[in-house]
């Protein structure tokens, strides 16, 4: 894991890769649980028999399931050791260039984008590239935004 990022040191990490998370398997149970939570039960995600004859040769993870793993995968790479609240402010850009087939393993590489001073604290952007083991194109590329309150 990279060093802990603090309000005093965070700017020194701008433009740097912080590290890579562990691999996590995207199994059908996880996909089904996400479908149940979100109500997104599209057949390419949950109908194993139909998806076997579909465009991907089996079920695939929801793009938003992959995106939802970004905070957890990121927590394996770095920590924010700041005194105040750390607020998820949103996502500037998200793309899903490659589907995650059931049984695949994914991991995230995290880099620091920008740090901006605000009257209420600092705004931190992080770039996450979620790769699929054995694939050239990533599953997800996302730029997340965190507000760090003093």
N, C-alpha and C positions, 0 to 999 in steps of 0.2 A: 504494500500500500504506500502511496505517496505520503509525503509529510502532511500533517494537518494544515489546512488553510485557515489563517486567522485574519482579522481585519488589518493587522499590521503587515502581514506578509503576502496577502492575496495578489496584489498588483505585480509581484515578482514572478508570478506563475502565468501571466498573460502570454498567450501564444505557445504555451508548452503543453505537451502531452503529459498527462498525469499517470497514465497506466492503463492496464487492461484487466477486466474482471475475469472471474472464473467462467467456465462453460456451464450452461444450464440447458437441459433437454426440454424440448417443447413436445410434451406427450399429449395424447388425446384427452386424458383426464383434465389437464390444465385448460385445454381448448374448450372442452365441454363446460367446465366450471365458469369460464369467462363468458361463454354464450348464455349460460343460465343467469349470471349476474346482470348482463347488459340487455338480454332479450334478443340479441343478434344470433339467431339460429339458422343463418343461411346454410344451405346444404354443403357448400364447399368447405365449411368448417366442421359440421357435425354429422353429416350423413356419410358414413364410411363407405358403404356399398356404392352409393351414387357417385361419390367423389372419386372412387377408384377408376371410373370410366370418364371422368371429367378432364379438364385441361391440365391438371397438375399431377394426375395419377394417384391421387389420394387427398386426404383433407389437408388444409393449410391453416395456420394460426391467423387470427384476426390481426390486421395491422395495428389496431389500437391495443391489442394484448401485448404485442411486441413493444410498443411505445410505453405501455404501463410498467414494463420491467425496467425501464431506464433508471428510475430513482434507486431501485434495489441493486441493480448492477453497478451503478455509480458509487453506491455506498461501500462496495468492495474495493474501490479504487482510491477514494479520498474521503476525508471528513472535513466538515466545516466546524471549526472550534471558535465560534463567535459567541459573545455574551448574550445577545438578544435573539429574537425569533428569526427563523429562516423560513421565508414565505415563498411558496411556489407561485411565481408571477405569471407564468405561461410559457408558451413555445413560439418562437419567432418563425420557425420553418421546420416542416416535417415532410419527409419523402419516404416512400416504401418501394425501393427499386426492385426488390426480389422477394417472392413469397417464401415463407418459412413452412416447409413441409413437416407434417407430423413425424416425430422421431428425430428431427434435426436438433443440433446443439447450436446455441447462440451465445455470444459474449459481446461486451461493449468496450470500446476504446474511448477514453474521455480526455478532452483537451479544454483548457481555459480559453475563452474567446476574449471578452472585454470585461473590464471592471469600470463602472461609472459611479462617481460620487453623486449622491442625491441628498436633499435636505434631511430625509428620513434615515439615511444610512448609505449602503452601497448596493448597486445592481450588478449582478454577476451573470454573464452568459457562459454556458458550457456547451461544447459540441460533443455529441454522442454518435458514434458510428457502431451500429449493432451488426456484427458480421455473422454469417452462417458458416459453420465448419465445412471446409471443402468447397466453398462457393467463391467465385470471383467478385460478384456484386453483393453489397451489403443488404441486409433485410430492412434496415431503417437508418436514416440519417436525420438527427434532430438537434436543433439549437434551443436549449431550455434557458429560462430566465429565473433567477432566484433573487429575492430581495433580502438583504442582510441588515437587520435592525441592530443598532448598538445596544 
